[in-house]
Amino acid sequence: MYNVFLCKHKEEFVPALGCTELVAVAYSAALCAEILNEVPEEIEFL
């Protein structure tokens, strides 16, 4: 069963190429909200 799981992942997942910054921003915002225990009003990324 584990081998089937690994084979399926190898078929479906490929290395990310391109716009991964948007995911990093969304993940960072989610972490900020978790740490602050509230939704931030503004987040600035430079």
PDBQT receptor file of N, H, CA, C and O in Angstrom, charges set to zero:
ATOM      1  N   MET A   1       0.819  -1.190   0.000  1.00  0.00    +0.000 N 
ATOM      2  CA  MET A   1       0.000   0.000   0.000  1.00  0.00    +0.000 C 
ATOM      3  C   MET A   1       0.871   1.266   0.000  1.00  0.00    +0.000 C 
ATOM      4  O   MET A   1       0.549   2.239  -0.681  1.00  0.00    +0.000 OA
ATOM      5  N   TYR A   2       1.961   1.252   0.756  1.00  0.00    +0.000 N 
ATOM      6  H   TYR A   2       2.222   0.461   1.309  1.00  0.00    +0.000 HD
ATOM      7  CA  TYR A   2       2.863   2.405   0.811  1.00  0.00    +0.000 C 
ATOM      8  C   TYR A   2       3.473   2.678  -0.559  1.00  0.00    +0.000 C 
ATOM      9  O   TYR A   2       3.606   3.834  -0.961  1.00  0.00    +0.000 OA
ATOM     10  N   ASN A   3       3.845   1.614  -1.280  1.00  0.00    +0.000 N 
ATOM     11  H   ASN A   3       3.737   0.675  -0.954  1.00  0.00    +0.000 HD
ATOM     12  CA  ASN A   3       4.427   1.796  -2.617  1.00  0.00    +0.000 C 
ATOM     13  C   ASN A   3       3.425   2.421  -3.581  1.00  0.00    +0.000 C 
ATOM     14  O   ASN A   3       3.796   3.242  -4.420  1.00  0.00    +0.000 OA
ATOM     15  N   VAL A   4       2.165   2.036  -3.465  1.00  0.00    +0.000 N 
ATOM     16  H   VAL A   4       1.864   1.369  -2.784  1.00  0.00    +0.000 HD
ATOM     17  CA  VAL A   4       1.120   2.629  -4.305  1.00  0.00    +0.000 C 
ATOM     18  C   VAL A   4       1.016   4.129  -4.007  1.00  0.00    +0.000 C 
ATOM     19  O   VAL A   4       0.908   4.949  -4.919  1.00  0.00    +0.000 OA
ATOM     20  N   PHE A   5       1.050   4.468  -2.727  1.00  0.00    +0.000 N 
ATOM     21  H   PHE A   5       1.138   3.803  -1.986  1.00  0.00    +0.000 HD
ATOM     22  CA  PHE A   5       1.000   5.867  -2.300  1.00  0.00    +0.000 C 
ATOM     23  C   PHE A   5       2.162   6.654  -2.900  1.00  0.00    +0.000 C 
ATOM     24  O   PHE A   5       1.959   7.736  -3.451  1.00  0.00    +0.000 OA
ATOM     25  N   LEU A   6       3.373   6.121  -2.799  1.00  0.00    +0.000 N 
ATOM     26  H   LEU A   6       3.539   5.242  -2.352  1.00  0.00    +0.000 HD
ATOM     27  CA  LEU A   6       4.547   6.813  -3.343  1.00  0.00    +0.000 C 
ATOM     28  C   LEU A   6       4.474   6.946  -4.853  1.00  0.00    +0.000 C 
ATOM     29  O   LEU A   6       4.814   7.997  -5.396  1.00  0.00    +0.000 OA
ATOM     30  N   CYS A   7       4.040   5.909  -5.534  1.00  0.00    +0.000 N 
ATOM     31  H   CYS A   7       3.763   5.055  -5.093  1.00  0.00    +0.000 HD
ATOM     32  CA  CYS A   7       3.934   5.969  -6.994  1.00  0.00    +0.000 C 
ATOM     33  C   CYS A   7       2.927   7.030  -7.427  1.00  0.00    +0.000 C 
ATOM     34  O   CYS A   7       3.172   7.768  -8.381  1.00  0.00    +0.000 OA
ATOM     35  N   LYS A   8       1.808   7.107  -6.734  1.00  0.00    +0.000 N 
ATOM     36  H   LYS A   8       1.609   6.508  -5.959  1.00  0.00    +0.000 HD
ATOM     37  CA  LYS A   8       0.797   8.107  -7.069  1.00  0.00    +0.000 C 
ATOM     38  C   LYS A   8       1.353   9.514  -6.873  1.00  0.00    +0.000 C 
ATOM     39  O   LYS A   8       1.110  10.395  -7.698  1.00  0.00    +0.000 OA
ATOM     40  N   HIS A   9       2.090   9.732  -5.798  1.00  0.00    +0.000 N 
ATOM     41  H   HIS A   9       2.287   9.016  -5.128  1.00  0.00    +0.000 HD
ATOM     42  CA  HIS A   9       2.686  11.041  -5.555  1.00  0.00    +0.000 C 
ATOM     43  C   HIS A   9       3.704  11.396  -6.639  1.00  0.00    +0.000 C 
ATOM     44  O   HIS A   9       3.770  12.544  -7.079  1.00  0.00    +0.000 OA
ATOM     45  N   LYS A  10       4.485  10.423  -7.062  1.00  0.00    +0.000 N 
ATOM     46  H   LYS A  10       4.431   9.491  -6.704  1.00  0.00    +0.000 HD
ATOM     47  CA  LYS A  10       5.468  10.687  -8.111  1.00  0.00    +0.000 C 
ATOM     48  C   LYS A  10       4.785  11.040  -9.432  1.00  0.00    +0.000 C 
ATOM     49  O   LYS A  10       5.331  11.809 -10.224  1.00  0.00    +0.000 OA
ATOM     50  N   GLU A  11       3.602  10.488  -9.673  1.00  0.00    +0.000 N 
ATOM     51  H   GLU A  11       3.159   9.864  -9.030  1.00  0.00    +0.000 HD
ATOM     52  CA  GLU A  11       2.853  10.807 -10.889  1.00  0.00    +0.000 C 
ATOM     53  C   GLU A  11       2.236  12.201 -10.823  1.00  0.00    +0.000 C 
ATOM     54  O   GLU A  11       2.236  12.930 -11.815  1.00  0.00    +0.000 OA
ATOM     55  N   GLU A  12       1.716  12.566  -9.668  1.00  0.00    +0.000 N 
ATOM     56  H   GLU A  12       1.716  11.974  -8.862  1.00  0.00    +0.000 HD
ATOM     57  CA  GLU A  12       0.912  13.777  -9.532  1.00  0.00    +0.000 C 
ATOM     58  C   GLU A  12       1.713  15.027  -9.188  1.00  0.00    +0.000 C 
ATOM     59  O   GLU A  12       1.338  16.126  -9.597  1.00  0.00    +0.000 OA
ATOM     60  N   PHE A  13       2.786  14.886  -8.460  1.00  0.00    +0.000 N 
ATOM     61  H   PHE A  13       3.091  13.993  -8.127  1.00  0.00    +0.000 HD
ATOM     62  CA  PHE A  13       3.535  16.046  -7.981  1.00  0.00    +0.000 C 
ATOM     63  C   PHE A  13       4.802  16.235  -8.792  1.00  0.00    +0.000 C 
ATOM     64  O   PHE A  13       5.557  15.296  -9.048  1.00  0.00    +0.000 OA
ATOM     65  N   VAL A  14       5.006  17.481  -9.187  1.00  0.00    +0.000 N 
ATOM     66  H   VAL A  14       4.393  18.243  -8.979  1.00  0.00    +0.000 HD
ATOM     67  CA  VAL A  14       6.209  17.846  -9.932  1.00  0.00    +0.000 C 
ATOM     68  C   VAL A  14       6.831  19.055  -9.237  1.00  0.00    +0.000 C 
ATOM     69  O   VAL A  14       6.132  19.773  -8.522  1.00  0.00    +0.000 OA
ATOM     70  N   PRO A  15       8.108  19.293  -9.429  1.00  0.00    +0.000 N 
ATOM     71  CA  PRO A  15       8.727  20.470  -8.815  1.00  0.00    +0.000 C 
ATOM     72  C   PRO A  15       8.023  21.749  -9.265  1.00  0.00    +0.000 C 
ATOM     73  O   PRO A  15       7.600  21.867 -10.415  1.00  0.00    +0.000 OA
ATOM     74  N   ALA A  16       7.907  22.678  -8.364  1.00  0.00    +0.000 N 
ATOM     75  H   ALA A  16       8.250  22.581  -7.429  1.00  0.00    +0.000 HD
ATOM     76  CA  ALA A  16       7.261  23.954  -8.668  1.00  0.00    +0.000 C 
ATOM     77  C   ALA A  16       8.184  24.814  -9.512  1.00  0.00    +0.000 C 
ATOM     78  O   ALA A  16       9.350  25.015  -9.174  1.00  0.00    +0.000 OA
ATOM     79  N   LEU A  17       7.656  25.308 -10.592  1.00  0.00    +0.000 N 
ATOM     80  H   LEU A  17       6.709  25.145 -10.866  1.00  0.00    +0.000 HD
ATOM     81  CA  LEU A  17       8.393  26.213 -11.460  1.00  0.00    +0.000 C 
ATOM     82  C   LEU A  17       7.505  27.411 -11.722  1.00  0.00    +0.000 C 
ATOM     83  O   LEU A  17       6.374  27.254 -12.183  1.00  0.00    +0.000 OA
ATOM     84  N   GLY A  18       7.991  28.595 -11.440  1.00  0.00    +0.000 N 
ATOM     85  H   GLY A  18       8.909  28.723 -11.066  1.00  0.00    +0.000 HD
ATOM     86  CA  GLY A  18       7.192  29.772 -11.725  1.00  0.00    +0.000 C 
ATOM     87  C   GLY A  18       6.820  30.538 -10.477  1.00  0.00    +0.000 C 
ATOM     88  O   GLY A  18       7.656  30.772  -9.605  1.00  0.00    +0.000 OA
ATOM     89  N   CYS A  19       5.577  30.923 -10.397  1.00  0.00    +0.000 N 
ATOM     90  H   CYS A  19       4.897  30.733 -11.106  1.00  0.00    +0.000 HD
ATOM     91  CA  CYS A  19       5.090  31.847  -9.360  1.00  0.00    +0.000 C 
ATOM     92  C   CYS A  19       4.826  31.153  -8.035  1.00  0.00    +0.000 C 
ATOM     93  O   CYS A  19       3.673  30.878  -7.700  1.00  0.00    +0.000 OA
ATOM     94  N   THR A  20       5.858  30.872  -7.292  1.00  0.00    +0.000 N 
ATOM     95  H   THR A  20       6.794  31.095  -7.565  1.00  0.00    +0.000 HD
ATOM     96  CA  THR A  20       5.681  30.281  -5.967  1.00  0.00    +0.000 C 
ATOM     97  C   THR A  20       5.641  31.358  -4.887  1.00  0.00    +0.000 C 
ATOM     98  O   THR A  20       5.339  31.069  -3.729  1.00  0.00    +0.000 OA
ATOM     99  N   GLU A  21       5.945  32.599  -5.265  1.00  0.00    +0.000 N 
ATOM    100  H   GLU A  21       6.190  32.834  -6.206  1.00  0.00    +0.000 HD
ATOM    101  CA  GLU A  21       5.953  33.679  -4.286  1.00  0.00    +0.000 C 
ATOM    102  C   GLU A  21       4.571  33.918  -3.692  1.00  0.00    +0.000 C 
ATOM    103  O   GLU A  21       4.456  34.243  -2.510  1.00  0.00    +0.000 OA
ATOM    104  N   LEU A  22       3.533  33.764  -4.486  1.00  0.00    +0.000 N 
ATOM    105  H   LEU A  22       3.626  33.500  -5.446  1.00  0.00    +0.000 HD
ATOM    106  CA  LEU A  22       2.180  33.980  -3.988  1.00  0.00    +0.000 C 
ATOM    107  C   LEU A  22       1.833  33.002  -2.872  1.00  0.00    +0.000 C 
ATOM    108  O   LEU A  22       1.170  33.371  -1.903  1.00  0.00    +0.000 OA
ATOM    109  N   VAL A  23       2.269  31.781  -3.004  1.00  0.00    +0.000 N 
ATOM    110  H   VAL A  23       2.808  31.481  -3.791  1.00  0.00    +0.000 HD
ATOM    111  CA  VAL A  23       2.032  30.787  -1.963  1.00  0.00    +0.000 C 
ATOM    112  C   VAL A  23       2.815  31.150  -0.710  1.00  0.00    +0.000 C 
ATOM    113  O   VAL A  23       2.306  30.997   0.400  1.00  0.00    +0.000 OA
ATOM    114  N   ALA A  24       4.039  31.626  -0.869  1.00  0.00    +0.000 N 
ATOM    115  H   ALA A  24       4.453  31.750  -1.771  1.00  0.00    +0.000 HD
ATOM    116  CA  ALA A  24       4.847  32.040   0.268  1.00  0.00    +0.000 C 
ATOM    117  C   ALA A  24       4.206  33.206   1.007  1.00  0.00    +0.000 C 
ATOM    118  O   ALA A  24       4.233  33.247   2.237  1.00  0.00    +0.000 OA
ATOM    119  N   VAL A  25       3.634  34.145   0.280  1.00  0.00    +0.000 N 
ATOM    120  H   VAL A  25       3.611  34.112  -0.719  1.00  0.00    +0.000 HD
ATOM    121  CA  VAL A  25       2.957  35.291   0.902  1.00  0.00    +0.000 C 
ATOM    122  C   VAL A  25       1.723  34.824   1.661  1.00  0.00    +0.000 C 
ATOM    123  O   VAL A  25       1.496  35.242   2.795  1.00  0.00    +0.000 OA
ATOM    124  N   ALA A  26       0.926  33.958   1.040  1.00  0.00    +0.000 N 
ATOM    125  H   ALA A  26       1.111  33.618   0.118  1.00  0.00    +0.000 HD
ATOM    126  CA  ALA A  26      -0.285  33.450   1.697  1.00  0.00    +0.000 C 
ATOM    127  C   ALA A  26       0.069  32.658   2.949  1.00  0.00    +0.000 C 
ATOM    128  O   ALA A  26      -0.593  32.789   3.979  1.00  0.00    +0.000 OA
ATOM    129  N   TYR A  27       1.109  31.840   2.862  1.00  0.00    +0.000 N 
ATOM    130  H   TYR A  27       1.646  31.734   2.025  1.00  0.00    +0.000 HD
ATOM    131  CA  TYR A  27       1.528  31.052   4.020  1.00  0.00    +0.000 C 
ATOM    132  C   TYR A  27       2.029  31.963   5.139  1.00  0.00    +0.000 C 
ATOM    133  O   TYR A  27       1.723  31.743   6.311  1.00  0.00    +0.000 OA
ATOM    134  N   SER A  28       2.792  32.977   4.775  1.00  0.00    +0.000 N 
ATOM    135  H   SER A  28       3.040  33.156   3.823  1.00  0.00    +0.000 HD
ATOM    136  CA  SER A  28       3.299  33.922   5.778  1.00  0.00    +0.000 C 
ATOM    137  C   SER A  28       2.157  34.657   6.469  1.00  0.00    +0.000 C 
ATOM    138  O   SER A  28       2.177  34.844   7.686  1.00  0.00    +0.000 OA
ATOM    139  N   ALA A  29       1.171  35.069   5.694  1.00  0.00    +0.000 N 
ATOM    140  H   ALA A  29       1.155  34.918   4.705  1.00  0.00    +0.000 HD
ATOM    141  CA  ALA A  29       0.013  35.761   6.270  1.00  0.00    +0.000 C 
ATOM    142  C   ALA A  29      -0.744  34.846   7.224  1.00  0.00    +0.000 C 
ATOM    143  O   ALA A  29      -1.186  35.285   8.286  1.00  0.00    +0.000 OA
ATOM    144  N   ALA A  30      -0.895  33.592   6.857  1.00  0.00    +0.000 N 
ATOM    145  H   ALA A  30      -0.536  33.235   5.995  1.00  0.00    +0.000 HD
ATOM    146  CA  ALA A  30      -1.583  32.631   7.725  1.00  0.00    +0.000 C 
ATOM    147  C   ALA A  30      -0.811  32.430   9.023  1.00  0.00    +0.000 C 
ATOM    148  O   ALA A  30      -1.414  32.341  10.093  1.00  0.00    +0.000 OA
ATOM    149  N   LEU A  31       0.518  32.357   8.941  1.00  0.00    +0.000 N 
ATOM    150  H   LEU A  31       1.007  32.429   8.072  1.00  0.00    +0.000 HD
ATOM    151  CA  LEU A  31       1.324  32.212  10.156  1.00  0.00    +0.000 C 
ATOM    152  C   LEU A  31       1.207  33.448  11.043  1.00  0.00    +0.000 C 
ATOM    153  O   LEU A  31       1.117  33.333  12.266  1.00  0.00    +0.000 OA
ATOM    154  N   CYS A  32       1.207  34.623  10.431  1.00  0.00    +0.000 N 
ATOM    155  H   CYS A  32       1.279  34.717   9.438  1.00  0.00    +0.000 HD
ATOM    156  CA  CYS A  32       1.040  35.857  11.211  1.00  0.00    +0.000 C 
ATOM    157  C   CYS A  32      -0.283  35.840  11.963  1.00  0.00    +0.000 C 
ATOM    158  O   CYS A  32      -0.337  36.171  13.148  1.00  0.00    +0.000 OA
ATOM    159  N   ALA A  33      -1.337  35.458  11.277  1.00  0.00    +0.000 N 
ATOM    160  H   ALA A  33      -1.293  35.189  10.315  1.00  0.00    +0.000 HD
ATOM    161  CA  ALA A  33      -2.654  35.417  11.910  1.00  0.00    +0.000 C 
ATOM    162  C   ALA A  33      -2.671  34.429  13.063  1.00  0.00    +0.000 C 
ATOM    163  O   ALA A  33      -3.283  34.686  14.099  1.00  0.00    +0.000 OA
ATOM    164  N   GLU A  34      -1.997  33.292  12.883  1.00  0.00    +0.000 N 
ATOM    165  H   GLU A  34      -1.500  33.082  12.041  1.00  0.00    +0.000 HD
ATOM    166  CA  GLU A  34      -1.948  32.291  13.952  1.00  0.00    +0.000 C 
ATOM    167  C   GLU A  34      -1.169  32.794  15.162  1.00  0.00    +0.000 C 
ATOM    168  O   GLU A  34      -1.596  32.611  16.302  1.00  0.00    +0.000 OA
ATOM    169  N   ILE A  35      -0.036  33.422  14.914  1.00  0.00    +0.000 N 
ATOM    170  H   ILE A  35       0.311  33.571  13.988  1.00  0.00    +0.000 HD
ATOM    171  CA  ILE A  35       0.802  33.915  16.009  1.00  0.00    +0.000 C 
ATOM    172  C   ILE A  35       0.124  35.057  16.753  1.00  0.00    +0.000 C 
ATOM    173  O   ILE A  35       0.185  35.127  17.981  1.00  0.00    +0.000 OA
ATOM    174  N   LEU A  36      -0.528  35.959  16.003  1.00  0.00    +0.000 N 
ATOM    175  H   LEU A  36      -0.578  35.902  15.006  1.00  0.00    +0.000 HD
ATOM    176  CA  LEU A  36      -1.175  37.120  16.616  1.00  0.00    +0.000 C 
ATOM    177  C   LEU A  36      -2.548  36.798  17.197  1.00  0.00    +0.000 C 
ATOM    178  O   LEU A  36      -3.100  37.587  17.963  1.00  0.00    +0.000 OA
ATOM    179  N   ASN A  37      -3.090  35.660  16.842  1.00  0.00    +0.000 N 
ATOM    180  H   ASN A  37      -2.641  35.019  16.220  1.00  0.00    +0.000 HD
ATOM    181  CA  ASN A  37      -4.449  35.274  17.222  1.00  0.00    +0.000 C 
ATOM    182  C   ASN A  37      -5.498  36.252  16.699  1.00  0.00    +0.000 C 
ATOM    183  O   ASN A  37      -6.567  36.409  17.290  1.00  0.00    +0.000 OA
ATOM    184  N   GLU A  38      -5.183  36.898  15.601  1.00  0.00    +0.000 N 
ATOM    185  H   GLU A  38      -4.314  36.771  15.121  1.00  0.00    +0.000 HD
ATOM    186  CA  GLU A  38      -6.127  37.777  14.910  1.00  0.00    +0.000 C 
ATOM    187  C   GLU A  38      -5.627  37.986  13.492  1.00  0.00    +0.000 C 
ATOM    188  O   GLU A  38      -4.458  37.740  13.192  1.00  0.00    +0.000 OA
ATOM    189  N   VAL A  39      -6.512  38.438  12.630  1.00  0.00    +0.000 N 
ATOM    190  H   VAL A  39      -7.461  38.637  12.873  1.00  0.00    +0.000 HD
ATOM    191  CA  VAL A  39      -6.131  38.678  11.241  1.00  0.00    +0.000 C 
ATOM    192  C   VAL A  39      -5.419  40.023  11.160  1.00  0.00    +0.000 C 
ATOM    193  O   VAL A  39      -5.969  41.032  11.604  1.00  0.00    +0.000 OA
ATOM    194  N   PRO A  40      -4.219  40.061  10.609  1.00  0.00    +0.000 N 
ATOM    195  CA  PRO A  40      -3.511  41.338  10.471  1.00  0.00    +0.000 C 
ATOM    196  C   PRO A  40      -4.265  42.284   9.542  1.00  0.00    +0.000 C 
ATOM    197  O   PRO A  40      -4.866  41.854   8.557  1.00  0.00    +0.000 OA
ATOM    198  N   GLU A  41      -4.227  43.561   9.862  1.00  0.00    +0.000 N 
ATOM    199  H   GLU A  41      -3.739  43.910  10.661  1.00  0.00    +0.000 HD
ATOM    200  CA  GLU A  41      -4.890  44.556   9.014  1.00  0.00    +0.000 C 
ATOM    201  C   GLU A  41      -4.085  44.813   7.749  1.00  0.00    +0.000 C 
ATOM    202  O   GLU A  41      -4.646  45.094   6.690  1.00  0.00    +0.000 OA
ATOM    203  N   GLU A  42      -2.772  44.715   7.869  1.00  0.00    +0.000 N 
ATOM    204  H   GLU A  42      -2.316  44.487   8.729  1.00  0.00    +0.000 HD
ATOM    205  CA  GLU A  42      -1.917  45.013   6.712  1.00  0.00    +0.000 C 
ATOM    206  C   GLU A  42      -0.621  44.233   6.846  1.00  0.00    +0.000 C 
ATOM    207  O   GLU A  42      -0.076  44.100   7.942  1.00  0.00    +0.000 OA
ATOM    208  N   ILE A  43      -0.132  43.721   5.734  1.00  0.00    +0.000 N 
ATOM    209  H   ILE A  43      -0.574  43.829   4.844  1.00  0.00    +0.000 HD
ATOM    210  CA  ILE A  43       1.165  43.038   5.687  1.00  0.00    +0.000 C 
ATOM    211  C   ILE A  43       1.911  43.606   4.495  1.00  0.00    +0.000 C 
ATOM    212  O   ILE A  43       1.369  43.659   3.390  1.00  0.00    +0.000 OA
ATOM    213  N   GLU A  44       3.148  44.030   4.707  1.00  0.00    +0.000 N 
ATOM    214  H   GLU A  44       3.588  43.987   5.604  1.00  0.00    +0.000 HD
ATOM    215  CA  GLU A  44       3.939  44.596   3.623  1.00  0.00    +0.000 C 
ATOM    216  C   GLU A  44       5.132  43.681   3.347  1.00  0.00    +0.000 C 
ATOM    217  O   GLU A  44       5.918  43.376   4.245  1.00  0.00    +0.000 OA
ATOM    218  N   PHE A  45       5.249  43.259   2.117  1.00  0.00    +0.000 N 
ATOM    219  H   PHE A  45       4.610  43.506   1.388  1.00  0.00    +0.000 HD
ATOM    220  CA  PHE A  45       6.371  42.425   1.690  1.00  0.00    +0.000 C 
ATOM    221  C   PHE A  45       7.252  43.238   0.757  1.00  0.00    +0.000 C 
ATOM    222  O   PHE A  45       6.764  43.865  -0.183  1.00  0.00    +0.000 OA
ATOM    223  N   LEU A  46       8.518  43.225   1.014  1.00  0.00    +0.000 N 
ATOM    224  H   LEU A  46       8.915  42.716   1.778  1.00  0.00    +0.000 HD
ATOM    225  CA  LEU A  46       9.459  43.990   0.179  1.00  0.00    +0.000 C 
ATOM    226  C   LEU A  46      10.300  43.069  -0.665  1.00  0.00    +0.000 C 
ATOM    227  O   LEU A  46      11.146  43.533  -1.429  1.00  0.00    +0.000 OA
TER     228      LEU A  46
